[in-house]
C-alpha cells in the first residue's frame, strides 16, 4: 500500500501543478502605470464675453459695439513617464481639482482621456483629464545625437 499511496500523492501533485498556470493566467488585468506630475501651467482655453456680440450688425449700426471679454485660463499639467510625456487638462473646467506638483500619480489611458489619482493620496477616486498633447520623453536627447557634427575629419 505504500507504493499505491506514493503514486496517488504523485498524481495529485502533477494535477495540482498543471492546474496552477491555467488558473493564474485567466484573469489578466492591466496594472495602472506610474508617472511623475512635473509641472502645472495656466493656459488660455477660451474667453468669456459679455455684451452685445450676437446682434453685432444690428447694434453696430446704432453705435453699440462694446464687448467685455476676459480670457479664461485652465490648468494644464505635464505628466512624465519613462517613455512618454503627456500634457493634460481637467475635463471639469468649472471646478478643476488642483493636483500636487512633484508627486507620483497612477494613471490609465482610454482613448483621449487619462484617468489618474495621486499614488499616496487619501482620495482613491480616479479623476478624468483630457490628453491635449503627448510626445516621447527622450526626443531631446535623440535630436542632439542625430544632429550633424560641425567638425569633419579630413
C-alpha positions in Angstrom: 0.0 0.0 0.0 2.9 2.3 0.5 3.7 2.3 -3.3 0.0 3.0 -4.0 -0.1 5.9 -1.7 3.1 7.3 -3.2 1.6 7.0 -6.7 -1.6 8.8 -5.6 0.4 11.6 -4.0 2.5 12.0 -7.1 -0.6 12.0 -9.3 -2.3 14.7 -7.2 0.9 16.8 -7.3 1.1 16.6 -11.1 -2.6 17.6 -11.4 -2.2 20.5 -9.0 0.9 21.8 -10.7 -0.8 21.5 -14.1 -3.8 23.5 -12.8 -1.9 26.4 -11.3 -0.6 28.0 -14.5 -4.0 27.7 -16.1 -5.9 29.5 -13.3 -3.2 32.2 -12.9 -3.4 33.4 -16.5 -7.2 33.5 -16.6 -7.8 36.9 -15.1 -5.4 39.4 -16.7 -6.0 42.9 -15.5 -3.5 45.6 -16.7 -2.0 47.4 -13.7 -2.1 51.2 -13.9 1.0 53.0 -15.0 3.0 55.3 -12.7 4.3 58.7 -13.6 5.6 62.0 -12.1 3.5 65.2 -12.1 6.2 67.5 -13.3 4.6 71.0 -13.6 1.4 72.9 -14.0 0.8 75.9 -16.2 -2.2 78.2 -16.7 -3.0 78.2 -20.4 -5.8 80.0 -22.3 -8.7 77.7 -23.0 -11.5 80.1 -24.1 -13.0 83.5 -23.5 -15.9 84.8 -21.5 -17.7 87.5 -23.5 -20.2 89.9 -22.0 -22.0 92.4 -24.1 -23.8 92.6 -27.4 -21.9 90.3 -29.8 -24.8 88.2 -31.0 -26.6 91.1 -32.6 -23.5 92.7 -33.9 -24.7 94.0 -37.2 -28.0 95.5 -35.8 -26.3 97.1 -32.8 -23.2 98.2 -34.7 -25.4 100.4 -36.9 -26.7 102.1 -33.7 -23.2 102.6 -32.4 -23.3 100.0 -29.6 -20.3 97.7 -30.1 -18.9 97.5 -26.5 -17.9 93.9 -25.5 -16.1 92.9 -22.3 -14.1 89.8 -22.8 -12.0 88.0 -20.2 -9.6 85.4 -21.3 -10.3 82.1 -19.4 -7.3 80.2 -18.1 -7.3 76.5 -17.4 -4.7 74.4 -15.6 -2.5 72.2 -17.8 -0.3 69.5 -16.3 2.8 67.8 -17.6 2.8 64.1 -16.7 6.1 62.3 -17.4 6.7 58.6 -17.6 9.9 56.7 -18.6 8.7 56.6 -22.2 6.2 59.4 -22.8 5.4 63.0 -21.8 1.7 63.9 -21.6 0.1 67.3 -21.4 -3.4 67.0 -19.8 -6.3 69.4 -18.8 -9.2 68.6 -16.5 -12.4 67.7 -18.1 -14.4 69.6 -15.4 -13.4 73.1 -16.3 -15.8 74.8 -13.9 -14.4 73.0 -10.7 -11.0 71.7 -11.6 -9.1 69.9 -8.8 -5.6 71.1 -8.3 -3.0 68.3 -8.3 0.2 68.4 -6.2 3.2 69.0 -8.5 6.2 66.8 -7.8 4.1 63.8 -6.6 3.8 60.4 -8.2 0.5 59.6 -9.9 -1.1 56.4 -11.0 -3.0 56.5 -14.4 -4.7 54.7 -17.1 -5.4 55.9 -20.7 -8.6 55.2 -22.5 -9.0 56.8 -25.9 -8.2 60.5 -25.4 -8.8 60.5 -21.7 -6.3 60.0 -18.8 -7.8 58.7 -15.6 -5.4 59.4 -12.7 -5.0 59.7 -9.0 -2.2 60.6 -6.6 -0.4 57.5 -5.7 0.0 58.1 -1.9 -3.1 60.3 -1.6 -6.1 59.8 0.6 -8.6 60.0 -2.2 -8.7 56.8 -4.3 -11.1 58.2 -6.9 -9.7 58.3 -10.4 -10.1 61.8 -12.0 -10.7 62.3 -15.7 -8.4 64.6 -17.7 -8.2 65.3 -21.5 -4.9 64.5 -23.1 -4.1 67.5 -25.3 -0.5 66.5 -26.3 1.9 63.6 -26.0 5.4 63.1 -27.1 8.3 60.6 -26.5 10.2 61.5 -23.4 13.6 61.1 -24.9 13.0 63.3 -28.0 15.5 65.9 -26.8 18.5 63.6 -26.5 17.7 61.8 -29.8 17.6 65.1 -31.6 21.1 66.0 -30.2 22.5 62.7 -31.2 21.2 62.8 -34.7 22.4 66.4 -35.4 25.2 66.7 -37.9 28.6 67.2 -36.5 30.3 70.6 -37.2 33.9 69.2 -37.3 34.6 66.9 -40.1 37.6 64.6 -40.3 39.9 65.4 -43.2 
